[in-house]
Amino acid sequence: MNSLILLIDKILNLVIWIVVIQAVLSWLIAFDVINFRNRFVFSVHQTLGRLTEPMLRPIRRILPDTGTIDISPVILILAVWFVRSLLVELTMG
């Protein structure tokens, strides 16, 4: 049982990293530090978007429209941290 919980914890940790990398990449694109003309940047951004969008879309539907600021990645990271802390409590108790 502990191995399964450890695997879930590692997957959740990976989700956090993917969301953070996708957010930073989108900021770099928005500030024109890097651009889509680079094929590698385009494919990485597209792949990360496909991985994170199914998790972020339900959060975006619930949150009110804040204009250009998207706080859904922050909400997702907080939710993942909460689930990870529940897993820790489950293994300790």
Gaussian input, Z-matrix of N, CA and C with variables (Angstrom, degrees):
# hf/3-21g

backbone

0 1
 N
 C     1     B1
 C     2     B2     1     A1
 N     3     B3     2     A2     1     D1
 C     4     B4     3     A3     2     D2
 C     5     B5     4     A4     3     D3
 N     6     B6     5     A5     4     D4
 C     7     B7     6     A6     5     D5
 C     8     B8     7     A7     6     D6
 N     9     B9     8     A8     7     D7
 C    10    B10     9     A9     8     D8
 C    11    B11    10    A10     9     D9
 N    12    B12    11    A11    10    D10
 C    13    B13    12    A12    11    D11
 C    14    B14    13    A13    12    D12
 N    15    B15    14    A14    13    D13
 C    16    B16    15    A15    14    D14
 C    17    B17    16    A16    15    D15
 N    18    B18    17    A17    16    D16
 C    19    B19    18    A18    17    D17
 C    20    B20    19    A19    18    D18
 N    21    B21    20    A20    19    D19
 C    22    B22    21    A21    20    D20
 C    23    B23    22    A22    21    D21
 N    24    B24    23    A23    22    D22
 C    25    B25    24    A24    23    D23
 C    26    B26    25    A25    24    D24
 N    27    B27    26    A26    25    D25
 C    28    B28    27    A27    26    D26
 C    29    B29    28    A28    27    D27
 N    30    B30    29    A29    28    D28
 C    31    B31    30    A30    29    D29
 C    32    B32    31    A31    30    D30
 N    33    B33    32    A32    31    D31
 C    34    B34    33    A33    32    D32
 C    35    B35    34    A34    33    D33
 N    36    B36    35    A35    34    D34
 C    37    B37    36    A36    35    D35
 C    38    B38    37    A37    36    D36
 N    39    B39    38    A38    37    D37
 C    40    B40    39    A39    38    D38
 C    41    B41    40    A40    39    D39
 N    42    B42    41    A41    40    D40
 C    43    B43    42    A42    41    D41
 C    44    B44    43    A43    42    D42
 N    45    B45    44    A44    43    D43
 C    46    B46    45    A45    44    D44
 C    47    B47    46    A46    45    D45
 N    48    B48    47    A47    46    D46
 C    49    B49    48    A48    47    D47
 C    50    B50    49    A49    48    D48
 N    51    B51    50    A50    49    D49
 C    52    B52    51    A51    50    D50
 C    53    B53    52    A52    51    D51
 N    54    B54    53    A53    52    D52
 C    55    B55    54    A54    53    D53
 C    56    B56    55    A55    54    D54
 N    57    B57    56    A56    55    D55
 C    58    B58    57    A57    56    D56
 C    59    B59    58    A58    57    D57
 N    60    B60    59    A59    58    D58
 C    61    B61    60    A60    59    D59
 C    62    B62    61    A61    60    D60
 N    63    B63    62    A62    61    D61
 C    64    B64    63    A63    62    D62
 C    65    B65    64    A64    63    D63
 N    66    B66    65    A65    64    D64
 C    67    B67    66    A66    65    D65
 C    68    B68    67    A67    66    D66
 N    69    B69    68    A68    67    D67
 C    70    B70    69    A69    68    D68
 C    71    B71    70    A70    69    D69
 N    72    B72    71    A71    70    D70
 C    73    B73    72    A72    71    D71
 C    74    B74    73    A73    72    D72
 N    75    B75    74    A74    73    D73
 C    76    B76    75    A75    74    D74
 C    77    B77    76    A76    75    D75
 N    78    B78    77    A77    76    D76
 C    79    B79    78    A78    77    D77
 C    80    B80    79    A79    78    D78
 N    81    B81    80    A80    79    D79
 C    82    B82    81    A81    80    D80
 C    83    B83    82    A82    81    D81
 N    84    B84    83    A83    82    D82
 C    85    B85    84    A84    83    D83
 C    86    B86    85    A85    84    D84
 N    87    B87    86    A86    85    D85
 C    88    B88    87    A87    86    D86
 C    89    B89    88    A88    87    D87
 N    90    B90    89    A89    88    D88
 C    91    B91    90    A90    89    D89
 C    92    B92    91    A91    90    D90
 N    93    B93    92    A92    91    D91
 C    94    B94    93    A93    92    D92
 C    95    B95    94    A94    93    D93
 N    96    B96    95    A95    94    D94
 C    97    B97    96    A96    95    D95
 C    98    B98    97    A97    96    D96
 N    99    B99    98    A98    97    D97
 C   100   B100    99    A99    98    D98
 C   101   B101   100   A100    99    D99
 N   102   B102   101   A101   100   D100
 C   103   B103   102   A102   101   D101
 C   104   B104   103   A103   102   D102
 N   105   B105   104   A104   103   D103
 C   106   B106   105   A105   104   D104
 C   107   B107   106   A106   105   D105
 N   108   B108   107   A107   106   D106
 C   109   B109   108   A108   107   D107
 C   110   B110   109   A109   108   D108
 N   111   B111   110   A110   109   D109
 C   112   B112   111   A111   110   D110
 C   113   B113   112   A112   111   D111
 N   114   B114   113   A113   112   D112
 C   115   B115   114   A114   113   D113
 C   116   B116   115   A115   114   D114
 N   117   B117   116   A116   115   D115
 C   118   B118   117   A117   116   D116
 C   119   B119   118   A118   117   D117
 N   120   B120   119   A119   118   D118
 C   121   B121   120   A120   119   D119
 C   122   B122   121   A121   120   D120
 N   123   B123   122   A122   121   D121
 C   124   B124   123   A123   122   D122
 C   125   B125   124   A124   123   D123
 N   126   B126   125   A125   124   D124
 C   127   B127   126   A126   125   D125
 C   128   B128   127   A127   126   D126
 N   129   B129   128   A128   127   D127
 C   130   B130   129   A129   128   D128
 C   131   B131   130   A130   129   D129
 N   132   B132   131   A131   130   D130
 C   133   B133   132   A132   131   D131
 C   134   B134   133   A133   132   D132
 N   135   B135   134   A134   133   D133
 C   136   B136   135   A135   134   D134
 C   137   B137   136   A136   135   D135
 N   138   B138   137   A137   136   D136
 C   139   B139   138   A138   137   D137
 C   140   B140   139   A139   138   D138
 N   141   B141   140   A140   139   D139
 C   142   B142   141   A141   140   D140
 C   143   B143   142   A142   141   D141
 N   144   B144   143   A143   142   D142
 C   145   B145   144   A144   143   D143
 C   146   B146   145   A145   144   D144
 N   147   B147   146   A146   145   D145
 C   148   B148   147   A147   146   D146
 C   149   B149   148   A148   147   D147
 N   150   B150   149   A149   148   D148
 C   151   B151   150   A150   149   D149
 C   152   B152   151   A151   150   D150
 N   153   B153   152   A152   151   D151
 C   154   B154   153   A153   152   D152
 C   155   B155   154   A154   153   D153
 N   156   B156   155   A155   154   D154
 C   157   B157   156   A156   155   D155
 C   158   B158   157   A157   156   D156
 N   159   B159   158   A158   157   D157
 C   160   B160   159   A159   158   D158
 C   161   B161   160   A160   159   D159
 N   162   B162   161   A161   160   D160
 C   163   B163   162   A162   161   D161
 C   164   B164   163   A163   162   D162
 N   165   B165   164   A164   163   D163
 C   166   B166   165   A165   164   D164
 C   167   B167   166   A166   165   D165
 N   168   B168   167   A167   166   D166
 C   169   B169   168   A168   167   D167
 C   170   B170   169   A169   168   D168
 N   171   B171   170   A170   169   D169
 C   172   B172   171   A171   170   D170
 C   173   B173   172   A172   171   D171
 N   174   B174   173   A173   172   D172
 C   175   B175   174   A174   173   D173
 C   176   B176   175   A175   174   D174
 N   177   B177   176   A176   175   D175
 C   178   B178   177   A177   176   D176
 C   179   B179   178   A178   177   D177
 N   180   B180   179   A179   178   D178
 C   181   B181   180   A180   179   D179
 C   182   B182   181   A181   180   D180
 N   183   B183   182   A182   181   D181
 C   184   B184   183   A183   182   D182
 C   185   B185   184   A184   183   D183
 N   186   B186   185   A185   184   D184
 C   187   B187   186   A186   185   D185
 C   188   B188   187   A187   186   D186
 N   189   B189   188   A188   187   D187
 C   190   B190   189   A189   188   D188
 C   191   B191   190   A190   189   D189
 N   192   B192   191   A191   190   D190
 C   193   B193   192   A192   191   D191
 C   194   B194   193   A193   192   D192
 N   195   B195   194   A194   193   D193
 C   196   B196   195   A195   194   D194
 C   197   B197   196   A196   195   D195
 N   198   B198   197   A197   196   D196
 C   199   B199   198   A198   197   D197
 C   200   B200   199   A199   198   D198
 N   201   B201   200   A200   199   D199
 C   202   B202   201   A201   200   D200
 C   203   B203   202   A202   201   D201
 N   204   B204   203   A203   202   D202
 C   205   B205   204   A204   203   D203
 C   206   B206   205   A205   204   D204
 N   207   B207   206   A206   205   D205
 C   208   B208   207   A207   206   D206
 C   209   B209   208   A208   207   D207
 N   210   B210   209   A209   208   D208
 C   211   B211   210   A210   209   D209
 C   212   B212   211   A211   210   D210
 N   213   B213   212   A212   211   D211
 C   214   B214   213   A213   212   D212
 C   215   B215   214   A214   213   D213
 N   216   B216   215   A215   214   D214
 C   217   B217   216   A216   215   D215
 C   218   B218   217   A217   216   D216
 N   219   B219   218   A218   217   D217
 C   220   B220   219   A219   218   D218
 C   221   B221   220   A220   219   D219
 N   222   B222   221   A221   220   D220
 C   223   B223   222   A222   221   D221
 C   224   B224   223   A223   222   D222
 N   225   B225   224   A224   223   D223
 C   226   B226   225   A225   224   D224
 C   227   B227   226   A226   225   D225
 N   228   B228   227   A227   226   D226
 C   229   B229   228   A228   227   D227
 C   230   B230   229   A229   228   D228
 N   231   B231   230   A230   229   D229
 C   232   B232   231   A231   230   D230
 C   233   B233   232   A232   231   D231
 N   234   B234   233   A233   232   D232
 C   235   B235   234   A234   233   D233
 C   236   B236   235   A235   234   D234
 N   237   B237   236   A236   235   D235
 C   238   B238   237   A237   236   D236
 C   239   B239   238   A238   237   D237
 N   240   B240   239   A239   238   D238
 C   241   B241   240   A240   239   D239
 C   242   B242   241   A241   240   D240
 N   243   B243   242   A242   241   D241
 C   244   B244   243   A243   242   D242
 C   245   B245   244   A244   243   D243
 N   246   B246   245   A245   244   D244
 C   247   B247   246   A246   245   D245
 C   248   B248   247   A247   246   D246
 N   249   B249   248   A248   247   D247
 C   250   B250   249   A249   248   D248
 C   251   B251   250   A250   249   D249
 N   252   B252   251   A251   250   D250
 C   253   B253   252   A252   251   D251
 C   254   B254   253   A253   252   D252
 N   255   B255   254   A254   253   D253
 C   256   B256   255   A255   254   D254
 C   257   B257   256   A256   255   D255
 N   258   B258   257   A257   256   D256
 C   259   B259   258   A258   257   D257
 C   260   B260   259   A259   258   D258
 N   261   B261   260   A260   259   D259
 C   262   B262   261   A261   260   D260
 C   263   B263   262   A262   261   D261
 N   264   B264   263   A263   262   D262
 C   265   B265   264   A264   263   D263
 C   266   B266   265   A265   264   D264
 N   267   B267   266   A266   265   D265
 C   268   B268   267   A267   266   D266
 C   269   B269   268   A268   267   D267
 N   270   B270   269   A269   268   D268
 C   271   B271   270   A270   269   D269
 C   272   B272   271   A271   270   D270
 N   273   B273   272   A272   271   D271
 C   274   B274   273   A273   272   D272
 C   275   B275   274   A274   273   D273
 N   276   B276   275   A275   274   D274
 C   277   B277   276   A276   275   D275
 C   278   B278   277   A277   276   D276

   B1=1.4500
   B2=1.5209
   B3=1.3458
   B4=1.4546
   B5=1.5208
   B6=1.3212
   B7=1.4637
   B8=1.5228
   B9=1.3263
   B10=1.4590
   B11=1.5223
   B12=1.3119
   B13=1.4611
   B14=1.5241
   B15=1.3141
   B16=1.4584
   B17=1.5275
   B18=1.3194
   B19=1.4611
   B20=1.5298
   B21=1.3139
   B22=1.4688
   B23=1.5250
   B24=1.3270
   B25=1.4672
   B26=1.5266
   B27=1.3147
   B28=1.4759
   B29=1.5286
   B30=1.3164
   B31=1.4659
   B32=1.5269
   B33=1.3268
   B34=1.4649
   B35=1.5202
   B36=1.3173
   B37=1.4571
   B38=1.5274
   B39=1.3050
   B40=1.4604
   B41=1.5296
   B42=1.3290
   B43=1.4688
   B44=1.5234
   B45=1.3181
   B46=1.4639
   B47=1.5263
   B48=1.3137
   B49=1.4642
   B50=1.5277
   B51=1.3057
   B52=1.4703
   B53=1.5205
   B54=1.3274
   B55=1.4691
   B56=1.5297
   B57=1.3201
   B58=1.4664
   B59=1.5262
   B60=1.3137
   B61=1.4691
   B62=1.5194
   B63=1.3254
   B64=1.4689
   B65=1.5188
   B66=1.3277
   B67=1.4640
   B68=1.5242
   B69=1.3155
   B70=1.4678
   B71=1.5242
   B72=1.3160
   B73=1.4599
   B74=1.5224
   B75=1.3264
   B76=1.4652
   B77=1.5263
   B78=1.3445
   B79=1.4645
   B80=1.5195
   B81=1.3326
   B82=1.4596
   B83=1.5167
   B84=1.3122
   B85=1.4653
   B86=1.5233
   B87=1.3455
   B88=1.4623
   B89=1.5241
   B90=1.3284
   B91=1.4618
   B92=1.5255
   B93=1.3157
   B94=1.4643
   B95=1.5321
   B96=1.3161
   B97=1.4571
   B98=1.5256
   B99=1.3253
   B100=1.4578
   B101=1.5245
   B102=1.3139
   B103=1.4647
   B104=1.5205
   B105=1.3218
   B106=1.4634
   B107=1.5262
   B108=1.3115
   B109=1.4686
   B110=1.5279
   B111=1.3173
   B112=1.4570
   B113=1.5252
   B114=1.2938
   B115=1.4669
   B116=1.5327
   B117=1.3146
   B118=1.4585
   B119=1.5254
   B120=1.3254
   B121=1.4660
   B122=1.5189
   B123=1.3227
   B124=1.4600
   B125=1.5230
   B126=1.3284
   B127=1.4608
   B128=1.5340
   B129=1.3296
   B130=1.4684
   B131=1.5221
   B132=1.3277
   B133=1.4682
   B134=1.5301
   B135=1.2982
   B136=1.4609
   B137=1.5390
   B138=1.3104
   B139=1.4664
   B140=1.5260
   B141=1.3270
   B142=1.4616
   B143=1.5296
   B144=1.3138
   B145=1.4612
   B146=1.5179
   B147=1.3113
   B148=1.4725
   B149=1.5267
   B150=1.3204
   B151=1.4595
   B152=1.5325
   B153=1.3174
   B154=1.4623
   B155=1.5207
   B156=1.3023
   B157=1.4754
   B158=1.5322
   B159=1.3323
   B160=1.4734
   B161=1.5293
   B162=1.3232
   B163=1.4574
   B164=1.5250
   B165=1.3262
   B166=1.4673
   B167=1.5244
   B168=1.3233
   B169=1.4693
   B170=1.5288
   B171=1.3431
   B172=1.4716
   B173=1.5306
   B174=1.3265
   B175=1.4604
   B176=1.5152
   B177=1.3215
   B178=1.4720
   B179=1.5220
   B180=1.3350
   B181=1.4673
   B182=1.5247
   B183=1.3209
   B184=1.4669
   B185=1.5318
   B186=1.3369
   B187=1.4572
   B188=1.5234
   B189=1.3456
   B190=1.4649
   B191=1.5288
   B192=1.3117
   B193=1.4603
   B194=1.5286
   B195=1.3256
   B196=1.4627
   B197=1.5171
   B198=1.2877
   B199=1.4608
   B200=1.5087
   B201=1.3251
   B202=1.4638
   B203=1.5244
   B204=1.3238
   B205=1.4575
   B206=1.5222
   B207=1.3204
   B208=1.4575
   B209=1.5212
   B210=1.3257
   B211=1.4660
   B212=1.5274
   B213=1.3136
   B214=1.4644
   B215=1.5313
   B216=1.3557
   B217=1.4636
   B218=1.5269
   B219=1.3235
   B220=1.4665
   B221=1.5294
   B222=1.3277
   B223=1.4635
   B224=1.5280
   B225=1.3309
   B226=1.4641
   B227=1.5285
   B228=1.3132
   B229=1.4626
   B230=1.5241
   B231=1.3322
   B232=1.4610
   B233=1.5286
   B234=1.3229
   B235=1.4669
   B236=1.5264
   B237=1.3208
   B238=1.4637
   B239=1.5246
   B240=1.3335
   B241=1.4684
   B242=1.5164
   B243=1.3313
   B244=1.4624
   B245=1.5287
   B246=1.3247
   B247=1.4700
   B248=1.5258
   B249=1.3273
   B250=1.4586
   B251=1.5258
   B252=1.3286
   B253=1.4650
   B254=1.5312
   B255=1.3334
   B256=1.4646
   B257=1.5230
   B258=1.3094
   B259=1.4625
   B260=1.5248
   B261=1.3182
   B262=1.4693
   B263=1.5222
   B264=1.3259
   B265=1.4718
   B266=1.5276
   B267=1.3189
   B268=1.4587
   B269=1.5294
   B270=1.3173
   B271=1.4532
   B272=1.5207
   B273=1.3185
   B274=1.4691
   B275=1.5311
   B276=1.3436
   B277=1.4700
   B278=1.4557
   A1=111.26
   A2=116.49
   A3=119.68
   A4=111.91
   A5=117.27
   A6=120.44
   A7=110.95
   A8=116.59
   A9=120.44
   A10=110.97
   A11=117.08
   A12=120.59
   A13=110.62
   A14=117.09
   A15=120.93
   A16=111.02
   A17=117.37
   A18=121.19
   A19=110.97
   A20=117.12
   A21=121.16
   A22=110.14
   A23=116.94
   A24=120.90
   A25=111.17
   A26=117.14
   A27=120.99
   A28=110.66
   A29=117.44
   A30=120.78
   A31=110.40
   A32=116.76
   A33=120.11
   A34=111.34
   A35=116.91
   A36=120.50
   A37=110.74
   A38=117.11
   A39=121.91
   A40=110.79
   A41=117.12
   A42=121.14
   A43=110.04
   A44=117.12
   A45=120.14
   A46=110.59
   A47=116.72
   A48=119.77
   A49=111.98
   A50=117.33
   A51=120.44
   A52=110.51
   A53=117.63
   A54=121.28
   A55=110.33
   A56=117.16
   A57=120.46
   A58=110.99
   A59=117.18
   A60=120.82
   A61=110.55
   A62=117.14
   A63=120.28
   A64=111.02
   A65=118.17
   A66=121.26
   A67=111.01
   A68=117.26
   A69=120.78
   A70=110.39
   A71=116.81
   A72=120.25
   A73=111.45
   A74=117.40
   A75=119.32
   A76=111.28
   A77=117.95
   A78=119.95
   A79=110.53
   A80=117.62
   A81=120.66
   A82=111.75
   A83=116.50
   A84=120.37
   A85=109.95
   A86=117.26
   A87=120.77
   A88=111.78
   A89=117.84
   A90=121.31
   A91=112.20
   A92=116.53
   A93=123.99
   A94=112.92
   A95=116.55
   A96=120.74
   A97=108.74
   A98=115.73
   A99=121.73
   A100=107.15
   A101=117.06
   A102=118.95
   A103=111.64
   A104=113.41
   A105=121.08
   A106=112.99
   A107=118.78
   A108=118.76
   A109=111.26
   A110=115.43
   A111=120.26
   A112=107.94
   A113=116.92
   A114=122.16
   A115=111.93
   A116=117.37
   A117=120.81
   A118=110.91
   A119=117.27
   A120=121.83
   A121=109.86
   A122=116.48
   A123=120.68
   A124=111.34
   A125=117.55
   A126=120.02
   A127=111.72
   A128=117.83
   A129=120.28
   A130=109.96
   A131=116.67
   A132=120.40
   A133=110.86
   A134=117.35
   A135=121.17
   A136=111.08
   A137=117.33
   A138=120.90
   A139=111.43
   A140=116.65
   A141=120.04
   A142=111.00
   A143=116.86
   A144=120.22
   A145=111.94
   A146=116.40
   A147=119.87
   A148=112.22
   A149=116.79
   A150=120.28
   A151=112.10
   A152=117.21
   A153=120.32
   A154=114.03
   A155=118.03
   A156=120.45
   A157=113.28
   A158=120.63
   A159=118.57
   A160=113.70
   A161=117.37
   A162=120.15
   A163=112.04
   A164=116.66
   A165=120.69
   A166=113.17
   A167=117.68
   A168=121.29
   A169=113.27
   A170=120.21
   A171=119.13
   A172=112.86
   A173=116.71
   A174=120.32
   A175=110.19
   A176=117.57
   A177=121.47
   A178=111.58
   A179=117.12
   A180=119.87
   A181=111.66
   A182=116.92
   A183=121.28
   A184=111.36
   A185=116.92
   A186=120.99
   A187=111.45
   A188=116.98
   A189=118.79
   A190=110.35
   A191=116.02
   A192=121.74
   A193=109.27
   A194=116.85
   A195=121.19
   A196=111.60
   A197=118.27
   A198=121.44
   A199=111.12
   A200=115.54
   A201=119.44
   A202=113.11
   A203=118.03
   A204=121.03
   A205=109.72
   A206=115.91
   A207=121.58
   A208=108.47
   A209=116.62
   A210=120.20
   A211=112.36
   A212=117.36
   A213=119.94
   A214=113.36
   A215=120.83
   A216=118.19
   A217=112.72
   A218=116.69
   A219=119.96
   A220=110.04
   A221=116.62
   A222=121.25
   A223=110.02
   A224=117.06
   A225=120.73
   A226=111.15
   A227=117.60
   A228=120.29
   A229=110.28
   A230=117.49
   A231=120.22
   A232=111.36
   A233=116.59
   A234=120.41
   A235=111.34
   A236=116.95
   A237=120.44
   A238=110.35
   A239=117.56
   A240=120.28
   A241=110.91
   A242=116.75
   A243=120.80
   A244=110.62
   A245=117.07
   A246=120.64
   A247=110.18
   A248=117.04
   A249=119.74
   A250=111.63
   A251=117.22
   A252=119.12
   A253=110.78
   A254=116.95
   A255=119.37
   A256=111.26
   A257=116.91
   A258=120.70
   A259=111.51
   A260=115.86
   A261=119.76
   A262=110.24
   A263=116.51
   A264=120.04
   A265=110.71
   A266=116.62
   A267=120.49
   A268=111.01
   A269=117.34
   A270=119.75
   A271=112.20
   A272=117.33
   A273=121.05
   A274=111.95
   A275=116.05
   A276=120.33
   A277=111.85
   D1=-38.31
   D2=179.23
   D3=-64.85
   D4=-33.56
   D5=178.76
   D6=-65.12
   D7=-39.34
   D8=178.05
   D9=-65.80
   D10=-42.70
   D11=178.87
   D12=-65.91
   D13=-38.05
   D14=176.98
   D15=-64.55
   D16=-41.08
   D17=177.23
   D18=-62.89
   D19=-45.00
   D20=178.37
   D21=-61.67
   D22=-41.21
   D23=178.37
   D24=-61.36
   D25=-42.61
   D26=179.56
   D27=-66.17
   D28=-39.37
   D29=177.86
   D30=-64.59
   D31=-41.85
   D32=178.09
   D33=-65.49
   D34=-36.46
   D35=175.23
   D36=-63.75
   D37=-40.07
   D38=177.14
   D39=-64.04
   D40=-39.20
   D41=177.60
   D42=-60.48
   D43=-43.15
   D44=178.73
   D45=-60.14
   D46=-45.77
   D47=180.00
   D48=-63.51
   D49=-40.57
   D50=179.39
   D51=-63.40
   D52=-42.01
   D53=179.57
   D54=-65.02
   D55=-42.82
   D56=179.85
   D57=-64.58
   D58=-45.43
   D59=179.95
   D60=-63.59
   D61=-40.88
   D62=178.43
   D63=-64.10
   D64=-40.15
   D65=179.39
   D66=-66.17
   D67=-45.13
   D68=179.30
   D69=-63.74
   D70=-42.72
   D71=178.49
   D72=-61.91
   D73=-40.68
   D74=179.01
   D75=-67.43
   D76=-34.09
   D77=175.52
   D78=-66.56
   D79=-42.40
   D80=178.52
   D81=-62.12
   D82=-36.65
   D83=177.13
   D84=-70.64
   D85=-42.00
   D86=-178.75
   D87=-63.72
   D88=-36.30
   D89=179.96
   D90=-90.32
   D91=9.92
   D92=176.04
   D93=58.99
   D94=32.47
   D95=173.21
   D96=-76.51
   D97=-41.64
   D98=172.02
   D99=-127.68
   D100=160.78
   D101=-176.95
   D102=-137.55
   D103=170.40
   D104=-176.55
   D105=-76.16
   D106=-8.75
   D107=178.98
   D108=-66.61
   D109=-25.43
   D110=174.04
   D111=-76.86
   D112=119.06
   D113=-175.33
   D114=-62.38
   D115=-37.30
   D116=179.33
   D117=-64.68
   D118=-44.44
   D119=178.38
   D120=-60.98
   D121=-43.87
   D122=179.57
   D123=-61.02
   D124=-45.09
   D125=-177.36
   D126=-70.32
   D127=-37.21
   D128=177.57
   D129=-66.00
   D130=-45.36
   D131=179.61
   D132=-62.82
   D133=-41.96
   D134=179.52
   D135=-65.79
   D136=-41.99
   D137=179.06
   D138=-65.31
   D139=-45.92
   D140=178.88
   D141=-64.41
   D142=-37.01
   D143=177.11
   D144=-64.09
   D145=-40.30
   D146=178.04
   D147=-67.72
   D148=-30.26
   D149=178.63
   D150=-77.19
   D151=-37.87
   D152=-174.10
   D153=-92.15
   D154=-27.13
   D155=-174.64
   D156=-59.59
   D157=-41.72
   D158=177.97
   D159=-61.86
   D160=-27.07
   D161=177.79
   D162=-84.48
   D163=-31.54
   D164=-176.32
   D165=-85.96
   D166=-29.11
   D167=-176.45
   D168=-57.07
   D169=-46.82
   D170=178.59
   D171=-62.74
   D172=-35.09
   D173=178.19
   D174=-67.59
   D175=-41.27
   D176=179.52
   D177=-64.69
   D178=-32.21
   D179=178.00
   D180=-67.65
   D181=-34.17
   D182=-177.67
   D183=-79.66
   D184=-40.38
   D185=-175.89
   D186=-70.43
   D187=146.18
   D188=173.96
   D189=-70.44
   D190=156.81
   D191=-179.37
   D192=-68.68
   D193=120.45
   D194=-179.69
   D195=-106.74
   D196=14.61
   D197=-179.93
   D198=82.89
   D199=-124.76
   D200=-175.01
   D201=-85.74
   D202=-10.85
   D203=-178.64
   D204=-91.27
   D205=121.85
   D206=179.75
   D207=-107.68
   D208=107.88
   D209=-178.95
   D210=-97.86
   D211=5.36
   D212=-179.52
   D213=-60.81
   D214=-35.69
   D215=175.96
   D216=-62.88
   D217=-35.34
   D218=178.71
   D219=-66.17
   D220=-42.99
   D221=178.66
   D222=-62.54
   D223=-41.97
   D224=179.00
   D225=-63.89
   D226=-42.91
   D227=179.52
   D228=-64.34
   D229=-41.35
   D230=177.11
   D231=-62.02
   D232=-40.40
   D233=178.43
   D234=-65.18
   D235=-40.75
   D236=178.72
   D237=-66.23
   D238=-41.19
   D239=176.09
   D240=-60.22
   D241=-39.69
   D242=178.67
   D243=-63.09
   D244=-45.65
   D245=179.40
   D246=-63.66
   D247=-39.46
   D248=178.00
   D249=-64.01
   D250=-38.77
   D251=178.21
   D252=-68.24
   D253=-34.11
   D254=174.40
   D255=-63.61
   D256=-38.35
   D257=177.28
   D258=-63.82
   D259=-39.92
   D260=177.78
   D261=-63.05
   D262=-43.71
   D263=178.18
   D264=-63.25
   D265=-36.56
   D266=179.79
   D267=-65.68
   D268=-39.01
   D269=179.78
   D270=-75.58
   D271=-30.64
   D272=179.90
   D273=-76.55
   D274=-36.42
   D275=-173.49
   D276=-88.33

